[in-house]
Amino acid sequence: MIAAKAIAGGCLVVAFAMLSDRLKPKAVAGLFSGAPSVAITNLGLTAFAMGSGKTAVMATSMIAGGAGMVAFCAVAIALEQKVGAITSSALAWVSWAAVAGAVFWFFVQ
């Protein structure tokens, strides 16, 4: 299973890299880097091997983590100039944990 994830993930990383190479501006191309392709591969292989129940929990976790990352970025951007990098990073991490936990709890319950 791990070997299949590695091979399939690697193939999708290459495919997404080729897609991102074609996009303009290059700043947008980073959206199609490794993480989305690895997530898609992981979900596909988990669905195949373990069924839809486990896959649904994994997909919910990925959505919660994405929402938490948006909160992290928003807090870090808003606070970095005011309180400095270390404090804003710590507060942004707390906001990530709170938002990701809340989203996961809301959708899993």
N, C-alpha and C positions, 0 to 999 in steps of 0.2 A: 504494500500500500504506500509506504513512504517513497519507494523508488518511482512508483507511478505518479505520485504527486510531484516529485522533483522533475521528472521528464516532461510531464504535461505543463507544469508551471513554467519551466524553462522555455518551452515552445511558445507559450502565450506571452511571456516576457519579450521574446524576440519579435513576435507579431505586433505587440503594442509599441515596441520601440520603433519598428518600421513605420507604423502609423504616425507616431509622434514626430518622426523625422520629416514627414510631409506637411505637418501643420505649421501655420504661420499665425501669430508670432510665436517664437520659440518659448516664450514664457508660459503659454498655454500647453505646450507639448508635455510639460512635466506631469500634467494630470493623467497622462496615459503611461506612466512609468510602471515599475514592477508591481506595486501593491494591488491594483485592480485585477491584473491578470492572475496573480497568485490567489486572490480571494475567489475569483470565479472558478479556478481550477480546484481549489480546496472544497468549495461548495458542491461542484459537480461530482467529484470523486467520493465525497462523503455521502451524497445522495445515492450514488450507485452502491456503495459498500454498506451503509448503515441505515438507509431509509430516510424518509422525508421528515420524521420527527426530530432527529438529531440535526438535520440540515436546517430546519426552521429555527432552532435555538441558535445555531451558528450565525445564520443570516441576521437574526435579531441582535445578536451581540455585535456584529459588524456595523449595523445601523446605529446602535447605541454608541459605539466607539467613534463613528463619524460625527454624530451630533456633539459628542464631547469634544472632539477636535475643533469643531467650529466655535464652541464656547471658549476653549483654550486660546484660540487665535484672537477672538474678540477681546478677551480680558487682557491678554498679553499686549496687544496693540494699544488698548486704552490706557493701560497703567505703566508701560515701560518708560515713557518720558517723565512721568510724575514720581515714581517711587524707585526706579532703577531696575536693572535686569534681573537680579537675583530675587528680589521681593515679588516682582511682577510674574516671574516664572513660577514661583511657589504658589502664588494666588491663582495663576492660570491653571496649574496642575490640580488644585483643589476644585476649581470650577469644572475641569474636565471630569474629575471623579464624580462630582455631584450630578452633572448633567447626564453622563453616561449611565450612572447607577439609576437615576430616576427614569430615564428612557427604557432601560432594560427591565426595571421593576414594573413599570406601567404596562409594557407589552407582554411580559411573561405572565403576569398575574391574570 
